[in-house]
Amino acid sequence: MTSPNDPTPNPTTPDNATHPYEPQPQVENERPRSTAAQWVTVGLLAAFGFGFLGWLLLSSNDSNDAAPETPQAAQTTQVTETVETSEHHAAEDGVVGLPDTENSAPEAEETLPAESRDALQAAEEYLAAQPLSKSNLYNQLRDEEGFSTDAASYAVDTVEADWNALALQVARQMHADGTPEEELLDALTKGPEHFTRAQAEHALENL
């Protein structure tokens, strides 16, 4: 029992006093809330970044695709300029619209009369059998084969023949048969062989 004179009275603990050993409620750390403007700014920056990256990729692909075409385009331009220059020079020289010889040759053969083709074949057979002058070959086609003037003329003008070489063959035959060399010129030009004087002289020079 406590004495009223006790200097240290037992104080009464208030009901709402906090006990020193009771756990205190923790106060959460408050973070600053992001505003709507900040989110909009972040979104715009992200969109701009992705857009710029996409533009760089597209530009790189376009440059890679266009690079191989540059030499081809330059070559095409050069060829076009060359063709135009050739046509210009051809027009100045008066050579315009020349016929295509490769395509015109078959057309000429198709329009050639049958008699002319036969005469040409006969001329080739004559020259394969014996050396003849152009004049003598014409007479053979006209007199012996009965071809017309046009057909015989076409044959002797078209047949492939080295008249100088043929004159030399005839001169050697005549000389082997006993014709003196000094008489060969007249025999080659005035006889039935009737080579030209230039062909006869060529034969004598190479006899």
Z-matrix of the N, CA and C atoms (Angstrom, degrees):
N
C 1 1.443
C 2 1.494 1 108.70
N 3 1.284 2 116.45 1 140.80
C 4 1.462 3 120.56 2 -174.21
C 5 1.499 4 110.16 3 -94.12
N 6 1.240 5 109.20 4 139.71
C 7 1.470 6 115.19 5 -180.00
C 8 1.489 7 109.73 6 -85.52
N 9 1.348 8 116.99 7 143.16
C 10 1.454 9 118.62 8 177.91
C 11 1.494 10 113.33 9 -63.54
N 12 1.268 11 116.90 10 -18.04
C 13 1.460 12 118.76 11 179.14
C 14 1.515 13 112.40 12 -92.34
N 15 1.313 14 114.56 13 4.07
C 16 1.489 15 117.35 14 179.79
C 17 1.505 16 109.01 15 -67.79
N 18 1.359 17 118.77 16 123.59
C 19 1.469 18 121.74 17 -176.47
C 20 1.522 19 113.26 18 -71.31
N 21 1.291 20 116.99 19 -14.47
C 22 1.473 21 118.57 20 -177.30
C 23 1.509 22 109.34 21 -118.25
N 24 1.274 23 115.80 22 82.66
C 25 1.448 24 116.99 23 -179.26
C 26 1.523 25 110.56 24 -71.19
N 27 1.325 26 115.73 25 158.38
C 28 1.488 27 120.85 26 178.44
C 29 1.510 28 108.71 27 -86.78
N 30 1.330 29 116.69 28 106.37
C 31 1.473 30 118.25 29 -176.76
C 32 1.527 31 110.68 30 -70.76
N 33 1.283 32 112.41 31 153.25
C 34 1.475 33 119.04 32 179.16
C 35 1.524 34 109.53 33 -88.51
N 36 1.306 35 114.55 34 129.01
C 37 1.489 36 118.79 35 -178.07
C 38 1.510 37 109.80 36 -78.57
N 39 1.334 38 118.03 37 127.44
C 40 1.474 39 119.74 38 179.61
C 41 1.528 40 110.04 39 -67.07
N 42 1.369 41 112.62 40 153.98
C 43 1.473 42 118.43 41 -177.85
C 44 1.513 43 112.98 42 -68.51
N 45 1.314 44 114.29 43 -33.34
C 46 1.474 45 116.62 44 -175.86
C 47 1.509 46 113.62 45 -92.91
N 48 1.289 47 119.12 46 7.06
C 49 1.471 48 121.22 47 179.85
C 50 1.510 49 109.73 48 -73.62
N 51 1.275 50 115.73 49 144.38
C 52 1.470 51 121.94 50 -177.15
C 53 1.501 52 109.21 51 -91.22
N 54 1.297 53 112.49 52 131.80
C 55 1.456 54 116.93 53 179.34
C 56 1.504 55 108.72 54 -74.76
N 57 1.326 56 117.79 55 137.12
C 58 1.473 57 119.10 56 -175.28
C 59 1.498 58 113.30 57 -65.18
N 60 1.340 59 119.30 58 -19.85
C 61 1.456 60 121.11 59 -177.51
C 62 1.527 61 112.83 60 -100.00
N 63 1.305 62 116.53 61 -2.49
C 64 1.469 63 118.24 62 177.03
C 65 1.544 64 109.95 63 -75.97
N 66 1.327 65 117.46 64 140.53
C 67 1.490 66 119.16 65 179.26
C 68 1.512 67 111.14 66 -66.12
N 69 1.337 68 113.53 67 135.33
C 70 1.454 69 119.91 68 179.94
C 71 1.537 70 109.72 69 -86.39
N 72 1.310 71 116.62 70 142.61
C 73 1.495 72 118.12 71 176.95
C 74 1.527 73 111.23 72 -64.65
N 75 1.349 74 114.23 73 133.74
C 76 1.478 75 120.18 74 -179.12
C 77 1.531 76 110.74 75 -80.51
N 78 1.294 77 114.24 76 137.56
C 79 1.476 78 121.00 77 179.09
C 80 1.526 79 108.53 78 -97.28
N 81 1.306 80 116.53 79 117.48
C 82 1.483 81 120.64 80 -178.97
C 83 1.516 82 110.21 81 -66.00
N 84 1.383 83 112.19 82 142.40
C 85 1.467 84 118.02 83 176.70
C 86 1.520 85 109.59 84 -71.56
N 87 1.232 86 116.97 85 121.59
C 88 1.476 87 120.91 86 179.80
C 89 1.528 88 110.10 87 -82.88
N 90 1.361 89 115.21 88 127.36
C 91 1.473 90 120.89 89 178.07
C 92 1.523 91 109.60 90 -99.68
N 93 1.292 92 115.70 91 149.54
C 94 1.479 93 117.15 92 178.62
C 95 1.525 94 109.81 93 -70.11
N 96 1.266 95 115.49 94 131.18
C 97 1.458 96 121.49 95 179.90
C 98 1.536 97 110.47 96 -76.76
N 99 1.384 98 113.70 97 137.05
C 100 1.475 99 118.67 98 178.33
C 101 1.518 100 108.76 99 -75.26
N 102 1.239 101 114.05 100 135.53
C 103 1.465 102 119.18 101 179.36
C 104 1.517 103 110.17 102 -85.59
N 105 1.320 104 116.06 103 164.70
C 106 1.475 105 121.23 104 178.62
C 107 1.519 106 111.21 105 -63.88
N 108 1.316 107 117.67 106 -34.32
C 109 1.466 108 120.89 107 -179.53
C 110 1.515 109 111.37 108 -64.29
N 111 1.346 110 116.61 109 -36.42
C 112 1.460 111 119.34 110 179.00
C 113 1.522 112 111.29 111 -66.41
N 114 1.329 113 116.75 112 -41.21
C 115 1.469 114 119.11 113 178.58
C 116 1.528 115 111.74 114 -65.43
N 117 1.302 116 116.29 115 -39.11
C 118 1.476 117 119.41 116 177.84
C 119 1.517 118 110.45 117 -62.61
N 120 1.331 119 117.31 118 -40.77
C 121 1.468 120 121.23 119 -179.92
C 122 1.525 121 111.01 120 -64.25
N 123 1.336 122 115.34 121 -43.20
C 124 1.465 123 119.20 122 179.13
C 125 1.523 124 110.77 123 -63.07
N 126 1.340 125 116.94 124 -41.31
C 127 1.464 126 119.93 125 179.45
C 128 1.518 127 112.50 126 -63.66
N 129 1.339 128 115.69 127 -41.53
C 130 1.465 129 118.90 128 179.02
C 131 1.523 130 111.53 129 -64.44
N 132 1.327 131 116.71 130 -42.01
C 133 1.467 132 119.57 131 179.18
C 134 1.525 133 111.32 132 -63.81
N 135 1.327 134 116.30 133 -39.79
C 136 1.467 135 118.92 134 179.20
C 137 1.524 136 111.09 135 -66.32
N 138 1.337 137 116.60 136 -42.71
C 139 1.466 138 119.76 137 178.89
C 140 1.518 139 111.23 138 -63.05
N 141 1.333 140 116.62 139 -41.07
C 142 1.460 141 119.91 140 178.87
C 143 1.526 142 111.10 141 -64.23
N 144 1.334 143 116.39 142 -39.96
C 145 1.467 144 119.90 143 -179.74
C 146 1.516 145 112.02 144 -64.46
N 147 1.358 146 116.69 145 -45.63
C 148 1.467 147 119.33 146 178.65
C 149 1.525 148 111.50 147 -65.56
N 150 1.314 149 116.64 148 -38.37
C 151 1.466 150 119.65 149 178.48
C 152 1.515 151 112.15 150 -64.00
N 153 1.314 152 117.15 151 -41.91
C 154 1.463 153 120.71 152 179.21
C 155 1.526 154 111.09 153 -65.67
N 156 1.349 155 116.36 154 -40.15
C 157 1.464 156 120.05 155 177.95
C 158 1.526 157 111.22 156 -63.93
N 159 1.341 158 116.65 157 -42.14
C 160 1.469 159 119.40 158 177.29
C 161 1.514 160 112.31 159 -63.24
N 162 1.333 161 116.91 160 -38.39
C 163 1.467 162 120.19 161 178.68
C 164 1.525 163 111.07 162 -63.97
N 165 1.331 164 116.69 163 -39.43
C 166 1.467 165 119.68 164 177.98
C 167 1.522 166 111.18 165 -63.66
N 168 1.333 167 117.29 166 -41.97
C 169 1.466 168 120.36 167 -179.92
C 170 1.517 169 111.25 168 -64.93
N 171 1.336 170 117.17 169 -43.36
C 172 1.468 171 120.26 170 178.74
C 173 1.516 172 111.46 171 -64.14
N 174 1.320 173 117.36 172 -40.35
C 175 1.467 174 120.53 173 179.55
C 176 1.515 175 110.77 174 -64.18
N 177 1.341 176 117.29 175 -38.95
C 178 1.465 177 120.83 176 179.14
C 179 1.519 178 111.16 177 -65.17
N 180 1.351 179 117.30 178 -42.55
C 181 1.471 180 120.65 179 179.40
C 182 1.516 181 111.71 180 -65.71
N 183 1.347 182 116.65 181 -40.60
C 184 1.463 183 119.72 182 179.89
C 185 1.513 184 111.26 183 -64.11
N 186 1.341 185 117.19 184 -39.86
C 187 1.465 186 119.76 185 -179.73
C 188 1.514 187 111.47 186 -67.91
N 189 1.367 188 117.17 187 -35.98
C 190 1.466 189 120.20 188 178.59
C 191 1.516 190 111.57 189 -69.57
N 192 1.340 191 116.60 190 -37.19
C 193 1.469 192 119.59 191 179.17
C 194 1.510 193 111.96 192 -71.83
N 195 1.319 194 117.29 193 -34.48
C 196 1.461 195 120.00 194 -176.33
C 197 1.509 196 112.28 195 -80.85
N 198 1.328 197 119.00 196 -21.78
C 199 1.466 198 121.00 197 -176.02
C 200 1.514 199 113.03 198 -62.62
N 201 1.380 200 121.54 199 -47.53
C 202 1.468 201 119.67 200 -178.29
C 203 1.516 202 113.30 201 -66.60
N 204 1.347 203 117.99 202 -22.44
C 205 1.451 204 119.10 203 -176.90
C 206 1.515 205 112.19 204 -79.45
N 207 1.335 206 116.70 205 -15.68
C 208 1.457 207 118.83 206 -175.37
C 209 1.522 208 112.77 207 -63.80
N 210 1.370 209 120.55 208 -47.87
C 211 1.477 210 119.02 209 177.82
C 212 1.515 211 112.67 210 -62.23
N 213 1.353 212 116.91 211 -37.98
C 214 1.460 213 118.89 212 -179.07
C 215 1.517 214 110.53 213 -65.63
N 216 1.354 215 115.63 214 -40.88
C 217 1.455 216 118.19 215 179.20
C 218 1.516 217 110.75 216 -64.58
N 219 1.349 218 116.62 217 -39.94
C 220 1.462 219 119.45 218 178.50
C 221 1.514 220 111.31 219 -64.84
N 222 1.351 221 116.55 220 -40.01
C 223 1.463 222 119.95 221 179.41
C 224 1.518 223 111.16 222 -65.44
N 225 1.346 224 116.63 223 -41.10
C 226 1.462 225 119.95 224 178.47
C 227 1.511 226 111.02 225 -62.29
N 228 1.332 227 115.81 226 -41.66
C 229 1.459 228 119.25 227 178.64
C 230 1.516 229 110.96 228 -63.22
N 231 1.348 230 116.89 229 -41.11
C 232 1.460 231 120.42 230 -179.70
C 233 1.520 232 111.24 231 -64.82
N 234 1.344 233 117.49 232 -42.15
C 235 1.462 234 120.62 233 179.37
C 236 1.511 235 110.60 234 -64.03
N 237 1.342 236 116.56 235 -41.31
C 238 1.459 237 120.11 236 179.67
C 239 1.511 238 110.61 237 -62.42
N 240 1.354 239 116.13 238 -43.65
C 241 1.455 240 118.96 239 179.23
C 242 1.520 241 111.13 240 -64.52
N 243 1.341 242 117.91 241 -37.42
C 244 1.464 243 120.91 242 179.09
C 245 1.515 244 111.29 243 -64.39
N 246 1.337 245 116.69 244 -43.21
C 247 1.465 246 120.24 245 179.74
C 248 1.512 247 110.53 246 -64.35
N 249 1.345 248 116.25 247 -43.02
C 250 1.456 249 118.80 248 179.48
C 251 1.522 250 111.05 249 -64.21
N 252 1.351 251 117.05 250 -39.18
C 253 1.464 252 119.81 251 178.63
C 254 1.519 253 111.30 252 -65.04
N 255 1.343 254 117.55 253 -41.59
C 256 1.461 255 120.98 254 179.01
C 257 1.517 256 111.01 255 -63.42
N 258 1.336 257 116.28 256 -42.38
C 259 1.458 258 119.15 257 178.80
C 260 1.517 259 110.83 258 -65.01
N 261 1.343 260 116.45 259 -35.99
C 262 1.454 261 119.31 260 179.60
C 263 1.523 262 110.98 261 -65.49
N 264 1.343 263 116.40 262 -45.64
C 265 1.466 264 119.90 263 178.49
C 266 1.524 265 111.10 264 -65.13
N 267 1.312 266 117.17 265 -37.84
C 268 1.459 267 119.67 266 178.92
C 269 1.514 268 110.96 267 -64.16
N 270 1.340 269 116.20 268 -38.01
C 271 1.457 270 119.22 269 178.78
C 272 1.520 271 110.76 270 -67.34
N 273 1.360 272 116.48 271 -38.00
C 274 1.461 273 119.27 272 178.38
C 275 1.521 274 111.64 273 -66.70
N 276 1.315 275 117.50 274 -36.25
C 277 1.460 276 120.99 275 -179.77
C 278 1.514 277 112.83 276 -80.99
N 279 1.304 278 117.11 277 -3.07
C 280 1.458 279 119.73 278 -179.92
C 281 1.504 280 113.66 279 80.43
N 282 1.342 281 117.86 280 13.11
C 283 1.462 282 121.45 281 179.97
C 284 1.518 283 106.95 282 -103.84
N 285 1.302 284 116.97 283 87.80
C 286 1.452 285 122.61 284 -177.79
C 287 1.509 286 108.54 285 -126.74
N 288 1.316 287 115.74 286 133.48
C 289 1.460 288 119.51 287 175.72
C 290 1.507 289 113.44 288 69.46
N 291 1.347 290 117.90 289 40.28
C 292 1.455 291 119.94 290 178.09
C 293 1.514 292 109.97 291 -66.34
N 294 1.312 293 118.89 292 138.90
C 295 1.467 294 120.40 293 -179.58
C 296 1.513 295 111.13 294 -70.17
N 297 1.293 296 116.09 295 149.34
C 298 1.461 297 122.65 296 176.70
C 299 1.519 298 108.17 297 -78.78
N 300 1.350 299 116.36 298 110.66
C 301 1.465 300 119.96 299 -175.22
C 302 1.516 301 111.59 300 -66.68
N 303 1.356 302 117.00 301 -33.91
C 304 1.459 303 118.91 302 -178.92
C 305 1.518 304 111.33 303 -66.10
N 306 1.337 305 116.49 304 -38.57
C 307 1.454 306 119.51 305 -179.81
C 308 1.520 307 111.98 306 -81.48
N 309 1.342 308 117.17 307 -28.19
C 310 1.455 309 119.67 308 -177.06
C 311 1.524 310 111.85 309 -78.69
N 312 1.348 311 118.42 310 -25.04
C 313 1.462 312 120.34 311 -178.75
C 314 1.521 313 112.25 312 -62.30
N 315 1.345 314 120.22 313 -48.81
C 316 1.463 315 118.23 314 177.87
C 317 1.515 316 112.60 315 -62.89
N 318 1.350 317 117.24 316 -34.90
C 319 1.459 318 119.26 317 178.77
C 320 1.522 319 110.57 318 -65.45
N 321 1.367 320 117.16 319 -38.04
C 322 1.460 321 120.03 320 179.09
C 323 1.520 322 110.89 321 -65.59
N 324 1.344 323 116.91 322 -38.02
C 325 1.458 324 119.55 323 178.67
C 326 1.522 325 111.47 324 -67.47
N 327 1.338 326 116.79 325 -34.02
C 328 1.455 327 119.16 326 -179.85
C 329 1.519 328 111.26 327 -69.25
N 330 1.343 329 116.72 328 -35.12
C 331 1.463 330 119.77 329 -179.12
C 332 1.525 331 112.41 330 -86.92
N 333 1.334 332 118.69 331 -4.51
C 334 1.465 333 121.47 332 -179.08
C 335 1.527 334 110.02 333 -71.61
N 336 1.329 335 117.17 334 132.80
C 337 1.470 336 119.23 335 178.11
C 338 1.527 337 111.17 336 -62.14
N 339 1.306 338 114.93 337 151.23
C 340 1.467 339 120.35 338 -179.07
C 341 1.521 340 111.18 339 -63.42
N 342 1.341 341 117.93 340 -35.19
C 343 1.464 342 120.44 341 -179.69
C 344 1.523 343 111.24 342 -63.79
N 345 1.328 344 116.97 343 -37.99
C 346 1.464 345 119.87 344 179.58
C 347 1.523 346 110.76 345 -67.04
N 348 1.332 347 116.92 346 -39.60
C 349 1.466 348 119.20 347 177.13
C 350 1.527 349 110.95 348 -63.98
N 351 1.325 350 116.70 349 -40.23
C 352 1.465 351 119.94 350 178.90
C 353 1.525 352 111.03 351 -66.35
N 354 1.326 353 116.78 352 -38.96
C 355 1.466 354 120.34 353 179.07
C 356 1.522 355 110.71 354 -64.74
N 357 1.320 356 116.74 355 -40.19
C 358 1.463 357 120.14 356 178.55
C 359 1.524 358 110.56 357 -64.27
N 360 1.304 359 117.29 358 -41.39
C 361 1.463 360 120.34 359 178.17
C 362 1.524 361 111.04 360 -63.95
N 363 1.340 362 117.06 361 -40.37
C 364 1.465 363 120.72 362 178.17
C 365 1.527 364 110.95 363 -64.84
N 366 1.337 365 117.22 364 -39.05
C 367 1.463 366 120.68 365 178.94
C 368 1.527 367 110.53 366 -62.99
N 369 1.311 368 117.12 367 -41.69
C 370 1.464 369 120.30 368 178.21
C 371 1.525 370 111.12 369 -63.00
N 372 1.313 371 116.93 370 -39.36
C 373 1.467 372 120.36 371 179.38
C 374 1.531 373 111.07 372 -67.92
N 375 1.332 374 117.96 373 -38.70
C 376 1.466 375 120.94 374 177.69
C 377 1.522 376 110.98 375 -61.34
N 378 1.338 377 116.33 376 -48.28
C 379 1.465 378 119.57 377 -177.39
C 380 1.519 379 112.03 378 -69.31
N 381 1.312 380 117.87 379 -26.87
C 382 1.460 381 120.08 380 176.14
C 383 1.520 382 111.39 381 -71.51
N 384 1.330 383 116.78 382 -25.29
C 385 1.471 384 120.90 383 -177.74
C 386 1.521 385 112.51 384 -88.98
N 387 1.350 386 118.14 385 -35.04
C 388 1.466 387 121.23 386 -176.53
C 389 1.526 388 109.69 387 -158.60
N 390 1.346 389 117.00 388 153.76
C 391 1.462 390 120.07 389 177.75
C 392 1.527 391 110.48 390 -77.45
N 393 1.306 392 116.73 391 128.99
C 394 1.459 393 122.77 392 179.88
C 395 1.522 394 109.26 393 -135.46
N 396 1.321 395 114.81 394 152.63
C 397 1.451 396 119.36 395 172.75
C 398 1.527 397 108.96 396 -79.21
N 399 1.292 398 116.35 397 167.98
C 400 1.463 399 120.23 398 178.99
C 401 1.518 400 110.73 399 -63.71
N 402 1.331 401 116.26 400 -40.79
C 403 1.465 402 120.06 401 179.27
C 404 1.522 403 111.59 402 -66.29
N 405 1.342 404 116.20 403 -43.65
C 406 1.464 405 119.95 404 -179.90
C 407 1.533 406 110.80 405 -65.58
N 408 1.334 407 117.06 406 -37.88
C 409 1.464 408 120.46 407 177.90
C 410 1.522 409 110.83 408 -64.25
N 411 1.313 410 117.00 409 -39.80
C 412 1.470 411 120.54 410 178.23
C 413 1.528 412 110.83 411 -61.80
N 414 1.346 413 115.88 412 -44.01
C 415 1.470 414 119.38 413 179.55
C 416 1.530 415 111.20 414 -63.83
N 417 1.326 416 116.89 415 -36.97
C 418 1.461 417 119.70 416 178.45
C 419 1.534 418 110.99 417 -64.20
N 420 1.310 419 116.22 418 -42.33
C 421 1.469 420 119.76 419 -179.93
C 422 1.525 421 111.56 420 -67.60
N 423 1.316 422 116.64 421 -36.31
C 424 1.475 423 119.98 422 -178.75
C 425 1.526 424 111.23 423 -78.03
N 426 1.352 425 116.93 424 -49.92
C 427 1.466 426 120.10 425 -171.69
C 428 1.524 427 112.03 426 -83.29
N 429 1.324 428 116.49 427 -43.85
C 430 1.457 429 119.51 428 -174.80
C 431 1.534 430 112.48 429 -85.17
N 432 1.320 431 116.79 430 -39.53
C 433 1.468 432 120.46 431 -175.67
C 434 1.522 433 112.88 432 -96.57
N 435 1.331 434 117.00 433 -19.40
C 436 1.463 435 120.16 434 177.34
C 437 1.521 436 115.29 435 76.17
N 438 1.315 437 117.21 436 23.26
C 439 1.464 438 118.72 437 177.04
C 440 1.522 439 110.17 438 -74.97
N 441 1.316 440 115.40 439 155.73
C 442 1.461 441 120.50 440 178.55
C 443 1.527 442 110.11 441 -70.20
N 444 1.337 443 114.61 442 168.18
C 445 1.465 444 119.34 443 179.79
C 446 1.525 445 111.36 444 -60.90
N 447 1.326 446 116.35 445 -43.38
C 448 1.467 447 119.90 446 -178.80
C 449 1.527 448 111.53 447 -65.16
N 450 1.320 449 116.79 448 -42.80
C 451 1.462 450 120.09 449 -178.51
C 452 1.519 451 111.00 450 -66.95
N 453 1.346 452 117.78 451 -42.86
C 454 1.462 453 120.90 452 179.78
C 455 1.528 454 111.14 453 -66.45
N 456 1.336 455 116.42 454 -40.48
C 457 1.464 456 119.85 455 178.69
C 458 1.525 457 110.82 456 -64.45
N 459 1.318 458 116.47 457 -42.03
C 460 1.468 459 119.67 458 177.73
C 461 1.523 460 110.67 459 -61.35
N 462 1.309 461 117.43 460 -40.62
C 463 1.461 462 121.24 461 -176.62
C 464 1.523 463 111.44 462 -65.17
N 465 1.348 464 117.56 463 -48.41
C 466 1.468 465 119.58 464 -176.75
C 467 1.528 466 111.58 465 -72.11
N 468 1.340 467 116.99 466 -25.18
C 469 1.465 468 119.57 467 177.98
C 470 1.526 469 112.37 468 -81.48
N 471 1.324 470 117.19 469 -23.14
C 472 1.461 471 121.18 470 -174.25
C 473 1.522 472 112.95 471 -101.02
N 474 1.332 473 117.52 472 -28.34
C 475 1.449 474 120.10 473 -175.14
C 476 1.529 475 110.22 474 -61.60
N 477 1.330 476 116.34 475 142.29
C 478 1.460 477 121.31 476 178.20
C 479 1.524 478 108.85 477 -81.84
N 480 1.332 479 115.40 478 113.98
C 481 1.466 480 119.86 479 -177.34
C 482 1.517 481 109.62 480 -152.20
N 483 1.337 482 116.37 481 141.72
C 484 1.459 483 123.26 482 173.34
C 485 1.520 484 106.66 483 -99.37
N 486 1.327 485 116.79 484 95.53
C 487 1.464 486 121.01 485 -173.75
C 488 1.520 487 111.60 486 -65.24
N 489 1.329 488 118.49 487 -31.88
C 490 1.466 489 120.21 488 176.49
C 491 1.526 490 111.04 489 -64.38
N 492 1.325 491 116.50 490 -42.95
C 493 1.465 492 120.02 491 178.79
C 494 1.527 493 110.89 492 -66.29
N 495 1.333 494 116.97 493 -37.47
C 496 1.469 495 120.06 494 178.37
C 497 1.526 496 111.00 495 -66.67
N 498 1.339 497 117.50 496 -39.02
C 499 1.466 498 120.59 497 177.40
C 500 1.525 499 110.56 498 -63.18
N 501 1.326 500 117.21 499 -38.88
C 502 1.460 501 120.54 500 178.35
C 503 1.527 502 110.81 501 -64.46
N 504 1.334 503 117.75 502 -40.23
C 505 1.465 504 119.92 503 178.18
C 506 1.528 505 111.40 504 -62.74
N 507 1.330 506 116.84 505 -42.79
C 508 1.472 507 119.83 506 179.75
C 509 1.522 508 110.37 507 -65.88
N 510 1.343 509 117.60 508 -40.66
C 511 1.461 510 120.97 509 179.78
C 512 1.525 511 110.75 510 -62.14
N 513 1.297 512 118.76 511 -40.66
C 514 1.461 513 121.60 512 179.11
C 515 1.530 514 110.94 513 -66.56
N 516 1.321 515 116.94 514 -39.85
C 517 1.463 516 119.49 515 177.56
C 518 1.527 517 111.34 516 -63.86
N 519 1.342 518 116.07 517 -45.29
C 520 1.465 519 119.98 518 -179.55
C 521 1.526 520 110.93 519 -65.13
N 522 1.335 521 116.02 520 -40.04
C 523 1.460 522 118.99 521 179.03
C 524 1.526 523 110.62 522 -67.79
N 525 1.324 524 117.32 523 -35.48
C 526 1.465 525 120.50 524 176.93
C 527 1.522 526 111.31 525 -68.77
N 528 1.324 527 116.72 526 -28.98
C 529 1.464 528 120.57 527 178.56
C 530 1.529 529 112.86 528 -80.78
N 531 1.336 530 117.86 529 -3.01
C 532 1.459 531 120.33 530 175.03
C 533 1.506 532 115.28 531 112.51
N 534 1.302 533 119.69 532 3.04
C 535 1.467 534 120.70 533 178.95
C 536 1.519 535 108.71 534 -74.64
N 537 1.358 536 118.41 535 124.68
C 538 1.461 537 120.53 536 179.90
C 539 1.536 538 110.21 537 -61.41
N 540 1.291 539 114.24 538 152.44
C 541 1.466 540 118.86 539 -176.83
C 542 1.515 541 111.73 540 -64.27
N 543 1.359 542 117.12 541 -34.20
C 544 1.459 543 119.25 542 -179.31
C 545 1.523 544 112.37 543 -70.05
N 546 1.338 545 117.35 544 -16.62
C 547 1.458 546 120.41 545 179.04
C 548 1.533 547 112.62 546 -98.43
N 549 1.300 548 116.52 547 -4.82
C 550 1.460 549 119.59 548 -176.00
C 551 1.530 550 112.19 549 -67.28
N 552 1.331 551 117.02 550 -33.83
C 553 1.459 552 119.08 551 -178.21
C 554 1.521 553 110.86 552 -62.09
N 555 1.359 554 116.16 553 -46.82
C 556 1.465 555 118.99 554 178.92
C 557 1.523 556 111.08 555 -68.32
N 558 1.333 557 116.70 556 -36.37
C 559 1.463 558 119.59 557 -178.80
C 560 1.532 559 111.46 558 -66.70
N 561 1.320 560 115.65 559 -33.38
C 562 1.466 561 118.68 560 -179.30
C 563 1.529 562 112.61 561 -79.81
N 564 1.321 563 117.63 562 -29.63
C 565 1.466 564 119.90 563 -174.60
C 566 1.525 565 113.66 564 -100.81
N 567 1.347 566 118.01 565 -29.20
C 568 1.463 567 120.05 566 -174.69
C 569 1.520 568 113.13 567 -108.72
N 570 1.313 569 117.19 568 -15.67
C 571 1.456 570 119.59 569 -179.40
C 572 1.517 571 111.03 570 -80.50
N 573 1.314 572 116.27 571 -166.07
C 574 1.463 573 120.65 572 -179.32
C 575 1.532 574 112.48 573 -65.52
N 576 1.339 575 115.84 574 -21.09
C 577 1.472 576 117.35 575 179.78
C 578 1.523 577 111.09 576 -67.90
N 579 1.321 578 115.75 577 -45.68
C 580 1.468 579 123.07 578 172.68
C 581 1.540 580 113.09 579 54.06
N 582 1.357 581 115.03 580 52.14
C 583 1.461 582 119.03 581 169.46
C 584 1.522 583 109.45 582 -75.31
N 585 1.311 584 117.17 583 161.99
C 586 1.458 585 119.61 584 174.51
C 587 1.525 586 109.05 585 -71.59
N 588 1.330 587 115.80 586 160.90
C 589 1.460 588 119.32 587 -177.86
C 590 1.530 589 110.40 588 -63.67
N 591 1.322 590 117.78 589 -38.15
C 592 1.465 591 120.80 590 179.13
C 593 1.524 592 110.73 591 -63.74
N 594 1.318 593 117.29 592 -39.59
C 595 1.467 594 120.56 593 178.71
C 596 1.524 595 111.02 594 -67.91
N 597 1.342 596 116.83 595 -39.26
C 598 1.463 597 120.56 596 179.19
C 599 1.528 598 110.92 597 -66.93
N 600 1.326 599 117.13 598 -42.09
C 601 1.461 600 120.03 599 178.97
C 602 1.528 601 110.76 600 -65.04
N 603 1.304 602 116.82 601 -38.26
C 604 1.470 603 119.64 602 176.35
C 605 1.526 604 110.63 603 -61.61
N 606 1.323 605 116.78 604 -38.86
C 607 1.469 606 120.42 605 179.78
C 608 1.521 607 110.84 606 -66.00
N 609 1.327 608 117.17 607 -43.14
C 610 1.463 609 120.01 608 -179.15
C 611 1.529 610 111.21 609 -67.65
N 612 1.314 611 117.50 610 -34.84
C 613 1.460 612 119.85 611 179.23
C 614 1.528 613 112.15 612 -67.77
N 615 1.304 614 116.73 613 -26.97
C 616 1.466 615 121.04 614 -177.68
C 617 1.528 616 112.71 615 -109.30
N 618 1.336 617 116.71 616 12.90
C 619 1.469 618 120.89 617 -178.31
C 620 1.530 619 110.19 618 -67.44
